[in-house]
Each structure stands twice: as C-alpha cells, then as structure tokens.
C-alpha cells in the first residue's frame, strides 16, 4: 500500500536538506526519522485509495509507540469515505485535528499524523489534487508539515515530484491547545475519584458515570456518530459491557426510533424482543441480538434524554453467557446509576 521504504527514505532525506536554517538540521532529521513510520503509513494509505480510483481522501493515524512497527496494535487509523469528507465541507487538517484531539489526549497516544490533499497550480494546470499534505506531531507539541507533490500517470499510478517536496515546522493540531470554538463544541471528560464527568462546554447538561469497572475507549472506525467531537466510549471488560454516546442540540432530536439492524462479519442482525419504556429520566429502546454462529448473546439499550436545549443519546450493550433478561436488568442498573446534572 505504501512506497518501498528505501525510496520513501530517499524522499525524506532530500526534504531534510531543503529545510530552512531556522529549523535546526539535527532536530529535523531526528523528528523525520521518528515520524517515518507514520509518514509512510498515512501517505501510503492516501496514495493507495487515489490509485484505486476512490479519489484523494483524508487519512489519519494515532500512534501509542514512537518506535512504531508494522503492528496495527500500536496505531489507530481514521479513514474517511467520500460521504464523510463531504459532510466535513472542506476536509482540512484543522477540522480533522479538532475531531481527533479529544480521542488522542484521552487514549495515551504520543504521535499523530493527518493526511489531506490539495491542488497546487504551480505543479500542474488542473483543479485536481496534486499534493499530499501531512501534519505530523508529537504529544510534546513539536510538529512538522510536509508536502508531497505528485503526478498521475496514464496507468493511474502516482509519481512523487521530489524536487518540489518540502517540510517545515508548523503548529500542532491534535496535541496543541484546541481553538476556543472547537473546545466549546468538543466532549470534555474529567476523571474523578468515583466517577467520570462527561460534558460539552457549550451544553448546560453533563452526566456522571460511576467508574465501577469502566475505562475509556476509542472507536476502531470513525464514521457517522463516532466522527463527532462530542462522541465518547467506555467499556467494562469484566462484565462485557460497552457504553457509548454523544451530545447534540435538542433541535436535532427527532424522537425515539427503533434501532436499525447491524452487520457483523457479513451477517445482518435484526433486533428482537424490542421494548420501548421509561428508565428513570431516560426514554429507552431495549432489544436483543442473538446469533450462535457468531457467539452473540447480546442485549442493547438505546437511551435518550432531552433537556435544557441539549440531547444526550447513550448506547449500552452487553454480550455474555447470562440470560438476556439478566443482562437487560444489569444494563438498566448502569443506566439508572448515571446522574444527569443541569448546570
């Protein structure tokens, strides 16, 4: 999917020599060497999609280990479909950085790379993308911006124009302080002694989730609700419980709806035994999903509350060998334990 490592390194070496004197050569070389695995990963993913005819779509990665190898366990990738890119308007690095910032800071990640595309008329007389741009940064705040101009051959393959490649320092987008407007619209989670306080600064509501066995998680795929800066996720592995949710404006609430079927390993799983009810302050939809071949014996609760101009939606699920009725009661207990606080 990416360039051969030897060729990729030759590009970086060339770029390092072109770096301005205000950006120390040793620092640039050290940073570029450390960033190289992420550079290859993100740039290679964008190039692969482009060569497959999918367009020049954004791609980002967060890394837990600065000595990243080929193992996916060290990284979480964030791909964008054509529709998701369209929903972002202009899918700029700044917008993507605002989406990733809460997840990166909460997930013990130490490096980030955001890849986007742009058109440069000095390279070719066309409105089509001809530059892959990367912003790569470390948690300590050091960041570089890299431009990889390219041409596309008649066979659809990309060829980098190394003489026009460039690199230089830039402001961090993921680990830096978020802009005030973005911060006001993004999820804020405070870990207290006995609970997690979950809020969005612009909202008058917050919720308190008792810790119990819960820990924060990151979604493996970013699409739809999971791409929102107001999305959050927790898991309790000991009990097999997952809890996720998001904050939205009350004006976007269209009423409690049945949960759509889900697809797992190519199988469509309908919701069974659907019950709509009130659980504490929450309007809920309870359902089961069972498939023996997938070892699935799962109960779901989708819960909604609309108050003080805000809408909070939660999804609780539990997959275990326990009877479904027992699982439902355990999830309902978790839901009832969550405090809704109006500020």
C-alpha positions, 0 to 999 in steps of 0.5 A: 500500500505504501512506497518501498521504504528505501525510496520513501527514505530517499524522499525524506532525506532530500526534504531534510536538506531543503529545510530552512536554517531556522529549523535546526538540521539535527532536530529535523532529521531526528523528528523525520526519522521518528515520524517515518513510520507514520509518514509512510503509513498515512501517505501510503494509505492516501496514495493507495485509495487515489490509485484505486480510483476512490479519489484523494481522501483524508487519512489519519493515524494515532500512534501509542509507540514512537518506535512504531512497527508494522503492528496495527496494535500500536496505531489507530487509523481514521479513514474517511469515505467520500460521504464523510469528507463531504459532510466535513465541507472542506476536509482540512487538517484543522477540522480533522485535528479538532475531531481527533484531539479529544480521542488522542489526549484521552487514549495515551497516544504520543504521535499523530499524523493527518493526511489531506490533499490539495491542488497546487497550480504551480505543479500542474494546470488542473483543479485536481489534487496534486499534493499530499499534505501531512501534519505530523506531531508529537504529544510534546507539541513539536510538529512538522508539515510536509508536502508531497507533490505528485503526478498521475500517470496514464496507468493511474499510478502516482509519481512523487515530484521530489524536487518540489517536496518540502517540510517545515515546522508548523503548529500542532493540531491534535496535541496543541491547545484546541481553538476556543470554538472547537473546545466549546463544541468538543466532549470534555471528560474529567476523571474523578475519584468515583466517577467520570464527568462527561460534558460539552462546554457549550451544553448546560447538561453533563452526566456522571458515570460511576467508574465501577469497572469502566475505562475509556475507549476509542472507536476502531472506525470513525464514521457517522456518530463516532466522527463527532467531537462530542462522541465518547466510549467506555467499556467494562471488560469484566462484565462485557459491557460497552457504553457509548454516546454523544451530545447534540442540540435538542433541535436535532432530536427527532424522537425515539426510533427503533434501532436499525439492524447491524452487520457483523462479519457479513451477517445482518442482525435484526433486533428482537424482543424490542421494548420501548419504556421509561428508565428513570429520566431516560426514554429507552429502546431495549432489544436483543441480538442473538446469533450462535454462529457468531457467539452473540448473546447480546442485549442493547439499550438505546437511551435518550434524554432531552433537556435544557436545549441539549440531547444526550443519546447513550448506547449500552450493550452487553454480550455474555453467557447470562440470560438476556433478561439478566443482562437487560436488568444489569444494563438498566442498573448502569443506566439508572446509576448515571446522574444527569446534572443541569448546570 
